[in-house]
Amino acid sequence: MAFGRWFFTVLLLQFCCTDHGFCGKVLVWPADMSHWLNMKTILQKLTERGHEVTVLVSSVSYIIDYHKPSTFNFQVIPMENIKENATEIMNDFLHLAVNIMPTLPLWKSAVKLHEFVAHVTNIFKLQCENVAYNKAVMKKLHETKYDVMVIDPVIPCGELIAELLAIPFIYTLRFSMGHTLEKNCGKLPVPLSYVPIPMTALKDKMTFMERAKNMVFSVASDFWIKQYDDEVWDKLYSEVLGRPTTLCETMGKAEIWLMRTYWDFEFPRPYLPNFEFVGGLHCKPAKPLPKEMEEFAQSSGKDGIVVFSLGSMVKNLTDEKANLIASALAQIPQKVLWRYKGKTPDTLGANTRLFDWLPQNDLLGHPKTKAFITHGGTNGIYEAIYHGVPMVGVPMFADQPDNIAHMKAKGAAVEVNINTMTSADLLNALRTVINEPSYKENAMRLSRIHHDQPLKPLDRAVFWIEFVMRHKGAKHLRPAAHNLTWFQYHSLDVIGFLLACVAAALFLVTKCCLFTCKKFGKTGKKKKRD
């Protein structure tokens, strides 16, 4: 019987490979947390289609569990030289972002963030060195002969490994800090007059002062990130490859950039042909809820339910903040399902139930769901878009304020500031999105846009990965901008030449005029004397 199942599985994979031309070998450089959830969805689809997937995973991982049986092959990167574990690093970041930085002046917050990023960069550098300089690992990777590498660029080094192995690579990301990678390395046009830089929480329609803020932030983020590139990554890449190079030059060789957004979320802006949108690729129809949750949802009657989650990273809050939130939730007629692992708030109402974990996608797709209280993570926002649920945004750090700003601009969300809000603020925000029809209408409009695509986001992502595998790259989509220097890209050499021509012409005309005037002046004087 076991042989029969094995034979049937192999036969199915052979049919898959025959149907799609071949079964390829995919090497993966992932990032942890929510980034992994998106990447994992793509990789699972690739394995279903018969491809062999190998994931390079750090032994210091937060949610990537390489110990469990999986359809993926895990190549573990030993990190004995790191004393901290992933949980400690993540808790340090959360404490800094949620409890420390909001209480400090802007410049002190920037210093604290700089110190943390420098520390994490050192960990990422060690992780990179433990692969690039590990002869046994690199020999094994060379011998496997991979067809493509799929990389999350939030952690540098994937493109360096791809360069060493001489294989084409594809990026999958939401955005980089200030669009630095896409703009400088991918040559993506970023007109600052109407393209808001990520993490500024700006919209595409900006006032003069907002455009000034956008430009200052863009220049500052470019300068800040270039420090790490020059001091850490450019030096390391040059040493490993044995020739002068930069992180950005290596990243610019990406065949395709799979952006985890779509026009239901993004503001209209210019993109290049090797940038593809796959936002919401992890979304799927809702499944039935567990019995306890279904009974609780049904007990809400016509008032419905509210889903509340601050994501997998934020497991608890201060007692004061938790009681403030619970007090607001207790005053609405809806039943509330709250993902929370902290101490039960004293003000928790009878309408609110706490859970260690929630089937978020299934709850958002439930017919009784009226609103979603979210920290603004991209995955949760896309599940709300997919199911047409209006949101109350409680952003805390990273891309969350920017994501909520997009949803506010689209008319599908109201924002409250977690650091300054009162119970009344949260209560009013909830009543607004639940009782004002425009929020539900706008959420449903975004949902219709999301579903009205010629190809599902996941299928589009898989198509382009297989496309690169079939054609051994996608150089025909690569803009010529990669072959230009910065002054050529902005036509400064041409402008300089034309200005020089105009200046030379003006100089010659002026000289001719002066010469003519002088000549005629002498002739006139001579005639007068005669």
C-alpha positions in Angstrom: 0.0 0.0 0.0 2.8 2.4 0.9 4.5 1.6 -2.4 1.3 2.3 -4.2 1.0 5.8 -2.6 4.7 6.5 -3.4 4.3 5.4 -7.0 1.1 7.5 -7.4 2.9 10.6 -6.0 5.9 10.2 -8.3 3.5 9.7 -11.3 1.7 12.9 -10.4 5.0 14.9 -10.2 6.0 13.5 -13.6 2.7 14.6 -15.2 3.3 18.1 -13.6 6.8 18.2 -15.0 5.7 17.1 -18.4 2.9 19.6 -18.4 5.1 22.6 -17.5 8.2 21.5 -19.4 10.5 20.5 -16.5 10.9 20.3 -12.8 13.4 22.8 -11.6 15.5 23.4 -8.6 14.8 26.5 -6.5 17.2 27.9 -3.9 15.6 30.3 -1.4 17.1 33.1 0.8 14.2 34.0 3.1 13.5 36.6 5.8 11.7 35.7 9.0 8.3 36.7 10.5 5.5 37.8 8.2 7.9 37.9 5.3 8.3 34.1 5.6 4.5 33.6 5.5 4.4 35.2 2.0 7.5 33.4 0.8 6.2 30.0 2.2 3.0 30.4 0.2 4.9 30.8 -3.0 7.2 27.9 -2.2 4.4 25.5 -1.4 2.8 26.2 -4.7 6.2 25.6 -6.4 6.5 22.2 -4.7 3.0 21.3 -5.7 4.0 21.9 -9.3 6.9 19.5 -8.9 9.8 21.8 -8.3 12.5 21.0 -5.7 12.9 23.8 -3.1 15.8 24.3 -0.8 15.7 27.0 1.9 18.9 28.5 3.3 17.7 29.1 6.9 19.6 30.5 9.9 19.8 28.4 13.0 18.7 31.6 14.7 15.1 31.7 13.4 11.9 33.0 14.9 9.0 31.3 13.0 10.9 29.3 10.3 10.8 25.8 11.9 13.2 23.7 10.0 12.8 20.8 12.5 9.3 19.9 11.3 8.7 17.6 8.4 8.3 19.7 5.3 8.1 19.5 1.5 11.1 21.9 1.5 14.7 20.9 1.9 16.3 23.1 4.7 20.0 23.9 4.5 20.7 25.2 8.0 23.2 28.0 8.4 25.0 27.5 11.8 25.2 30.6 13.9 27.2 29.5 16.9 28.9 32.9 17.0 25.6 34.6 17.9 24.8 34.4 21.6 21.2 35.8 21.3 18.4 33.8 20.0 15.7 35.1 17.6 13.2 35.6 20.3 15.5 37.8 22.3 16.3 39.9 19.3 12.6 40.3 18.4 11.7 41.2 22.0 14.4 43.8 22.1 13.1 45.4 18.9 9.5 45.4 20.1 10.4 46.9 23.4 12.4 49.6 21.6 9.7 50.3 19.0 6.6 50.2 21.2 7.8 51.3 24.7 11.0 53.4 24.2 11.1 55.3 21.0 7.6 56.9 21.3 8.7 58.5 24.6 11.9 60.1 23.2 12.5 63.2 21.0 12.9 62.5 17.3 16.7 62.7 17.3 17.1 60.4 20.2 14.7 57.9 18.6 16.8 58.0 15.5 20.0 57.3 17.5 18.3 54.3 19.3 17.1 53.0 16.0 20.6 53.4 14.4 22.2 51.5 17.3 19.7 48.6 16.9 20.1 48.5 13.1 23.9 48.4 13.5 23.6 45.5 15.9 21.2 43.5 13.6 23.4 44.4 10.6 26.3 42.7 12.3 24.2 39.6 12.8 23.2 39.5 9.2 26.8 40.0 8.1 27.9 37.0 10.2 25.0 34.9 8.7 26.2 35.9 5.2 29.8 35.0 6.0 28.8 31.7 7.4 27.5 30.7 4.0 29.8 32.5 1.6 33.0 31.4 3.4 31.7 27.9 4.2 33.4 25.7 1.6 31.3 22.6 2.3 28.0 24.4 2.0 29.0 26.3 -1.2 30.4 23.1 -2.8 27.1 21.4 -2.1 25.1 24.3 -3.5 27.3 24.4 -6.7 26.9 20.7 -7.3 23.1 20.8 -7.0 22.9 23.2 -10.0 19.9 25.3 -9.1 17.8 26.9 -11.9 16.8 30.0 -9.9 17.1 31.7 -6.6 14.2 33.4 -4.8 15.3 36.1 -2.4 13.8 38.4 0.2 16.2 41.4 0.2 15.3 42.6 3.6 18.3 40.5 4.7 21.3 41.1 2.3 23.4 38.2 1.0 21.0 36.2 -1.2 22.1 38.0 -4.3 25.8 37.4 -3.4 25.1 33.7 -3.1 23.3 33.8 -6.5 26.3 35.6 -8.0 28.7 33.0 -6.6 26.5 30.2 -8.0 26.0 32.0 -11.3 22.2 31.5 -11.3 19.4 34.1 -12.0 17.6 35.4 -9.0 14.2 37.0 -8.2 13.2 39.3 -5.4 10.0 39.3 -3.4 9.4 42.3 -1.1 6.8 44.9 0.1 9.3 47.8 -0.1 12.7 48.9 1.1 13.4 51.8 3.4 12.7 55.0 1.4 12.5 52.9 -1.8 16.3 52.9 -1.7 16.7 49.4 -3.2 14.0 49.7 -5.8 15.1 53.3 -6.8 18.9 53.0 -6.7 19.4 49.3 -7.4 16.3 48.4 -9.5 16.3 51.8 -11.3 12.7 52.3 -10.5 11.5 55.9 -11.2 10.5 57.7 -7.9 9.1 61.2 -8.7 9.1 62.7 -5.2 6.4 65.2 -6.2 3.6 62.5 -6.0 5.3 59.2 -4.9 5.3 59.2 -1.1 8.4 57.6 0.4 7.5 54.5 2.6 7.2 55.1 6.3 6.4 58.8 6.0 2.6 58.0 6.2 2.1 60.4 3.3 -0.5 60.2 0.5 0.1 60.8 -3.3 -1.7 64.2 -3.1 0.7 66.2 -1.0 0.9 69.8 0.1 4.1 71.9 -0.4 5.3 71.0 3.1 4.5 67.4 2.7 6.5 67.3 -0.6 9.3 69.0 1.3 9.1 66.3 4.0 9.0 63.6 1.3 12.2 64.9 -0.3 14.1 65.3 3.0 13.1 61.8 4.1 14.2 60.4 0.8 17.7 62.1 0.9 18.1 61.1 4.6 17.2 57.5 4.1 19.5 57.2 1.1 22.4 58.7 3.1 21.6 56.5 6.2 21.4 53.3 4.2 24.5 54.1 2.1 26.5 54.2 5.4 25.8 50.5 6.0 26.3 49.6 2.3 29.8 51.3 2.2 31.0 50.2 5.6 29.6 46.6 5.6 28.1 45.2 2.5 30.1 46.8 -0.3 33.3 45.8 1.5 32.1 42.2 2.1 30.8 41.7 -1.4 34.1 42.9 -2.9 36.1 40.6 -0.7 33.9 37.5 -1.4 33.8 38.1 -5.2 37.4 39.1 -5.4 36.7 42.3 -7.4 35.5 45.8 -6.6 31.7 45.8 -6.5 28.8 47.1 -4.4 25.7 45.7 -2.9 23.5 47.8 -5.2 25.4 46.7 -8.3 24.8 43.1 -7.4 21.1 43.7 -6.5 20.6 45.4 -9.8 21.1 42.0 -11.5 17.7 40.8 -10.3 15.6 39.4 -13.1 12.2 40.1 -11.6 11.0 42.1 -8.6 7.8 40.6 -7.1 6.2 43.4 -5.2 3.8 42.3 -2.5 1.2 45.0 -3.2 -1.4 45.8 -6.0 -3.4 48.7 -7.2 -6.1 48.0 -4.6 -3.4 49.2 -2.1 -0.9 51.3 -4.1 -1.2 54.8 -5.3 -0.7 55.1 -9.1 2.9 55.6 -10.0 5.5 54.5 -12.7 6.9 51.0 -12.7 9.3 49.0 -14.9 8.5 45.9 -16.9 10.5 43.6 -14.5 8.4 44.8 -11.5 5.3 42.6 -11.0 2.5 42.9 -8.4 1.5 39.9 -6.3 -0.1 41.6 -3.3 -2.5 39.3 -1.3 -1.0 36.1 -2.7 -1.6 34.4 0.6 -5.3 35.3 0.8 -7.9 32.6 0.3 -11.6 31.9 0.9 -12.7 31.6 4.5 -13.1 28.2 6.0 -15.6 27.3 8.8 -14.6 28.5 12.3 -13.9 26.2 15.2 -17.1 25.3 17.0 -16.4 27.6 20.1 -15.7 30.7 17.9 -18.7 30.0 15.6 -21.1 29.8 18.5 -19.6 33.0 19.9 -20.0 34.8 16.5 -23.6 33.6 16.1 -24.5 34.8 19.6 -23.8 38.4 18.4 -27.1 38.5 16.5 -27.5 41.3 14.0 -24.8 43.4 15.7 -22.1 41.1 14.4 -18.5 40.7 15.5 -15.2 42.7 15.6 -11.9 41.0 15.0 -8.9 42.4 17.0 -5.3 41.4 16.4 -2.0 43.2 16.8 -0.2 40.5 14.9 2.0 37.6 16.0 4.8 39.8 17.3 2.9 41.9 19.9 1.8 39.3 22.5 0.9 41.7 25.4 0.6 45.4 26.3 1.0 47.4 29.5 -1.8 47.0 32.0 -2.8 50.6 31.5 -3.0 50.2 27.7 -4.8 46.9 27.9 -7.4 48.3 30.3 -7.9 51.3 28.1 -8.6 49.1 25.1 -10.8 46.7 26.9 -12.9 49.6 28.3 -13.6 50.9 24.8 -14.5 47.4 23.5 -16.9 46.8 26.3 -19.0 49.8 25.1 -19.9 48.5 21.7 -22.8 46.2 21.0 -20.7 43.8 18.8 -19.0 40.7 20.2 -15.2 41.0 20.0 -12.6 38.3 19.4 -9.3 39.6 20.6 -5.9 37.9 20.1 -4.1 38.6 23.3 -1.7 36.6 25.6 -1.2 39.1 28.3 -2.9 39.5 31.7 -6.7 39.7 31.5 -7.6 43.4 31.7 -9.8 44.4 34.7 -12.1 46.3 32.4 -12.8 43.4 30.0 -16.4 43.4 29.0 -18.8 40.4 28.7 -18.8 41.0 24.9 -15.1 40.4 24.6 -13.3 37.1 24.5 -9.5 36.6 24.5 -7.7 34.0 22.4 -4.1 33.0 22.2 -4.5 32.5 18.4 -7.2 33.5 15.9 -7.9 32.1 12.4 -7.7 35.6 11.1 -8.5 35.0 7.5 -11.5 32.8 8.3 -12.9 35.4 10.8 -12.5 38.3 8.3 -14.4 36.2 5.8 -17.2 35.5 8.2 -20.5 37.1 7.3 -21.0 38.6 10.7 -17.6 40.5 10.8 -18.2 44.2 10.9 -14.7 45.6 11.5 -11.1 44.7 11.9 -8.8 46.3 14.5 -5.3 45.9 13.2 -1.7 47.0 13.8 -1.5 47.5 10.0 0.7 44.6 8.9 0.5 44.0 5.1 -0.7 40.4 5.5 -3.6 41.4 7.7 -4.6 44.4 5.6 -4.7 42.3 2.5 -6.9 39.7 4.2 -9.3 42.6 5.1 -9.2 43.9 1.5 -9.8 40.4 0.1 -12.9 40.0 2.3 -14.1 43.6 2.1 -13.8 44.5 5.8 -13.3 48.1 7.0 -10.5 48.7 9.5 -9.4 50.6 12.6 -5.7 51.0 12.3 -3.5 51.0 15.4 0.0 51.2 13.8 3.1 50.9 16.0 6.3 50.7 13.9 8.0 49.8 10.6 5.6 49.9 7.6 2.4 49.9 9.7 1.8 53.7 9.8 2.3 53.8 6.0 0.0 50.9 5.4 -2.8 52.4 7.4 -2.2 55.8 5.7 -2.9 54.0 2.4 -6.1 52.5 3.7 -7.3 55.9 5.1 -6.6 57.5 1.7 -8.8 54.8 0.1 -11.6 55.5 2.6 -11.5 52.0 4.2 -9.9 52.8 7.6 -9.8 55.1 10.6 -6.5 55.5 12.5 -5.9 55.9 16.2 -2.5 56.6 17.8 -1.7 53.8 20.3 0.6 56.1 22.3 -1.9 58.9 22.9 -5.3 57.4 22.3 -8.0 57.3 25.0 -10.9 54.8 25.3 -13.1 57.4 23.7 -10.8 57.7 20.7 -10.9 53.9 20.1 -14.6 53.8 20.7 -15.4 56.6 18.3 -13.1 55.1 15.6 -15.0 51.7 15.9 -18.4 53.4 15.8 -17.3 55.3 12.7 -16.2 52.4 10.6 -19.1 50.2 11.7 -21.9 52.7 11.5 -20.9 54.9 8.5 -21.7 53.0 5.3 -19.0 54.6 3.3 -16.2 52.6 5.0 -17.9 49.3 4.2 -18.6 50.4 0.7 -15.0 51.5 0.1 -13.7 48.2 1.6 -15.9 46.3 -0.8 -14.8 48.4 -3.7 -11.2 47.5 -2.9 -12.2 43.9 -2.6 -13.7 43.9 -6.1 -10.6 45.5 -7.5 -8.5 42.9 -5.9 -10.5 40.0 -7.2 -10.9 41.5 -10.7 -7.5 40.4 -12.1 -6.6 38.4 -15.1 -4.4 36.1 -13.0 -4.4 35.4 -9.3 -1.5 37.0 -7.4 0.0 33.6 -6.4 -0.3 32.2 -9.9 1.4 35.4 -11.2 4.3 35.0 -8.8 4.8 31.3 -9.7 4.5 32.1 -13.5 7.4 34.7 -13.3 9.6 32.4 -11.3 9.0 29.6 -13.8 9.5 32.0 -16.6 13.0 32.9 -15.4 13.7 29.2 -15.0 12.6 28.4 -18.5 14.5 31.3 -20.2 17.4 31.4 -17.7 16.7 35.0 -16.9 14.5 37.9 -18.1 17.1 40.3 -19.5 14.7 41.6 -22.1 12.8 43.3 -19.3 15.9 44.9 -17.8 16.1 48.7 -18.5 19.2 50.1 -20.0 19.4 52.4 -17.0 21.5 49.8 -15.3 24.3 50.5 -17.8 24.3 54.3 -17.1 26.1 56.3 -14.5 24.1 58.6 -12.3 24.9 61.7 -14.3 24.1 59.9 -17.6 20.8 58.6 -16.1 19.8 62.2 -15.4 21.2 63.4 -18.7 23.5 65.8 -16.9 26.3 65.2 -19.4 23.9 66.0 -22.3 22.5 69.1 -20.4 26.1 70.2 -19.7 27.1 69.7 -23.4 24.0 71.7 -24.6 24.7 74.4 -22.1 28.3 74.6 -23.3 27.1 74.8 -26.9 24.7 77.6 -26.1 27.4 79.4 -24.1 29.9 79.0 -27.0 27.3 80.2 -29.5 26.5 83.2 -27.3 30.2 83.9 -26.9 30.7 83.8 -30.7 27.7 85.9 -31.4 28.8 88.4 -28.8 32.3 88.5 -30.2 31.0 88.9 -33.7 28.7 91.7 -32.7 31.5 93.5 -30.8 33.9 93.0 -33.7 31.2 94.3 -36.2 30.4 97.3 -33.9 34.1 98.1 -33.5 34.7 97.8 -37.3 31.7 100.0 -38.2 32.8 102.4 -35.4 36.2 102.9 -37.0 34.8 103.2 -40.5 32.3 105.9 -39.3 35.1 107.9 -37.6 37.3 107.7 -40.8 34.4 109.0 -42.9 33.9 111.9 -40.6 37.5 112.9 -40.7 37.4 112.7 -44.6 
